[in-house]
């Protein structure tokens, strides 16, 4: 039998299997639980028939009938439901049998030697024979002696037998019709509920499938509004986030191609134009030829820097650059970075200061960390007007209490802040994208490919750290770097 292919059919099929299993288990358990009740009812039915049968036996004995004739006379009144009648003497010998097969045999019915008390004029029990197990009820019948010589009363037992299997079969036959009808109704209701539940699960998944196909066709604006069930709602939320990331990635890729084309086209155009001037003699004097060669050299150098930055970024993203995990003291590193930028800050009339704790040590690659800090300081100096301030600081920072045990206990926090013009909110969320430069008028030189911050982010991530930016237009910008503290194990 082929397996269902759709989720809905599989859910309904699994529900049906579980329902059938539950109904089957319920039937078995009910049968097991009913066995003691069947036994009790069997004894009650036998006792109910036993007392009238005993009275008739006494009456017929008084008429002088033999045991066999007595059993023949009362057989029809009890044989309709399969009850078997025995006449047994008090020593256990069967005097007569309604089925004519046990007459003359001895049977151990555990009958009392004395007559049972009046409060319970019968005994009950179970007997095992070659024909199987039987429940029985034995009722005493005693007659007074007919002569003075026969002083002891003659005691017989009227024994009514019933087999457990017949009793259980009878009870099951009585309740099976109602149980089957109830089971069918429960099954139909369960199938309806299963269909509704399966539909509630399958329909949102179908919507997600359709939305995924739309994404595959290039419709990246597809968003889902599914809140329940909770797991499907979370899946829809993740899908929406993925769609936004795919859209952002596609946009970034488009911007990347456009920016690379633009940044390569400009220097290539300059190189081509000035080299053509040298070839066709347009640059006819020494100064013109020198200027053409100077422009060609500058543009070639610009292209080399762009290509090297792209290669470095690609290698870091691919994991081909292995970052060292050496202990790096941040105090000397920050001092060196400030010292290298001191002359530029002085020329721009920008106050450059540094502040750090003396014992802050991180595990990392000193050269690449210096590259990140130099890039951030360079950007800060570019965007800070004369008379402004650029600050570089480092301190130890404990981990958040709820995250201890999952992350290092201590972090090193490095901040680079300036009092420049700030970054607009719409640009702030994209400044770490490659080639993204926001408002081109913010740069004083008009140079830069927009790869510095993208490379800085990849370097910090490769160190197991984080980098973020805060900015208020007109007040300044602050970059914050978090790096794990150095440990002997790390």
ZIJO-V809111 format. One record per backbone hydrogen bond with DSSP energy under -1.0 kcal/mol. NH is the residue of the N-H (numbers start at 1). CO is the residue of the C=O. Records with the same first field share a line. If there is no record, write none. Layout:
NH = CO, CO
This chain:
10 = 6
11 = 7
12 = 8
13 = 9
14 = 10
15 = 11
16 = 12
17 = 13
18 = 14
19 = 15
20 = 16
21 = 17
22 = 18
23 = 19
24 = 20
25 = 21
26 = 22
27 = 23
28 = 24
29 = 25
30 = 26
31 = 27
32 = 28
33 = 29
34 = 30
38 = 34
39 = 35
40 = 36
41 = 37
42 = 38
43 = 39
44 = 40
45 = 41
46 = 42
47 = 43
48 = 44
49 = 45
50 = 46
51 = 47
53 = 49
54 = 50
55 = 51
56 = 52
57 = 53
58 = 54
59 = 55
60 = 56
61 = 57
62 = 58
64 = 61
65 = 60
70 = 66
71 = 67
72 = 68
73 = 69
74 = 70
75 = 71
78 = 75
79 = 75
82 = 79
83 = 78
84 = 161
86 = 159
87 = 96
88 = 157
89 = 93
92 = 89
94 = 105
95 = 87
96 = 87
98 = 85
100 = 97
104 = 94
105 = 102
107 = 92
109 = 107
120 = 117
123 = 138
125 = 136
127 = 134
129 = 132
132 = 129
134 = 127
135 = 162
136 = 125
137 = 160
138 = 123
139 = 158
141 = 156
143 = 154
151 = 149
154 = 143
156 = 141
157 = 88
158 = 139
159 = 86
160 = 137
161 = 84
162 = 135
167 = 163
168 = 164
169 = 165
170 = 166
171 = 167
172 = 168
173 = 169
174 = 170
175 = 171
176 = 172
179 = 175
180 = 176
181 = 177
182 = 178
183 = 179
184 = 180
185 = 181
186 = 182
187 = 183
188 = 184
189 = 185
190 = 186
191 = 187
192 = 188
193 = 189
194 = 190
195 = 191
196 = 192
197 = 193
198 = 194
199 = 195
200 = 196
201 = 197
202 = 198
203 = 199
205 = 201
206 = 202
207 = 203
208 = 204
209 = 205
210 = 206
211 = 207
212 = 208
213 = 209
214 = 210
215 = 211
216 = 212
217 = 213
218 = 215
219 = 214
220 = 218
222 = 219
233 = 229
234 = 230
235 = 231
236 = 232
237 = 233
238 = 234
239 = 235
240 = 236
241 = 237
242 = 238
243 = 239
244 = 240
245 = 241
246 = 242
247 = 243
248 = 244
249 = 245
250 = 246
251 = 247
252 = 248
253 = 249
254 = 250
255 = 251
256 = 252
257 = 253
258 = 254
259 = 255
260 = 256
261 = 257
262 = 258
263 = 259
264 = 260
265 = 261
266 = 262
268 = 264
269 = 265
270 = 266
271 = 267
272 = 268
273 = 269
274 = 270
275 = 271
276 = 272
277 = 273
278 = 274
279 = 275
280 = 276
283 = 277
284 = 282
289 = 285
290 = 286
291 = 287
292 = 288
293 = 289
294 = 290
295 = 291
296 = 292
297 = 293
298 = 294
299 = 295
300 = 296
301 = 297
302 = 298
303 = 299
304 = 300
305 = 301
306 = 302
307 = 303
308 = 304
309 = 305
310 = 306
311 = 307
312 = 308
313 = 309
314 = 310
315 = 311
316 = 312
317 = 313
318 = 314
319 = 316
320 = 315
326 = 364
328 = 362
330 = 360
333 = 329
334 = 330
335 = 331
336 = 332
337 = 333
338 = 334
339 = 335
340 = 336
341 = 337
345 = 341
346 = 342
347 = 343
348 = 344
350 = 345
351 = 388
353 = 390
355 = 392
362 = 328
363 = 484
364 = 326
369 = 365
370 = 366
371 = 367
372 = 368
373 = 369
374 = 370
375 = 371
376 = 372
377 = 373
378 = 374
379 = 375
380 = 376
381 = 377
382 = 378
383 = 379
387 = 349
388 = 385
390 = 351
391 = 417
392 = 353
393 = 415
394 = 355
395 = 413
397 = 411
399 = 409
403 = 400
406 = 403
407 = 403
411 = 397
412 = 483
413 = 395
414 = 481
415 = 393
416 = 479
417 = 391
418 = 477
419 = 389
421 = 383
428 = 424
430 = 427
433 = 430
435 = 450
436 = 433
442 = 439
455 = 451
456 = 452
457 = 453
458 = 454
459 = 455
460 = 456
461 = 457
462 = 458
464 = 461
465 = 460
466 = 482
468 = 480
470 = 478
472 = 476
474 = 421
475 = 472
476 = 472
478 = 470
479 = 416
480 = 468
481 = 414
482 = 466
483 = 412
485 = 410
486 = 361
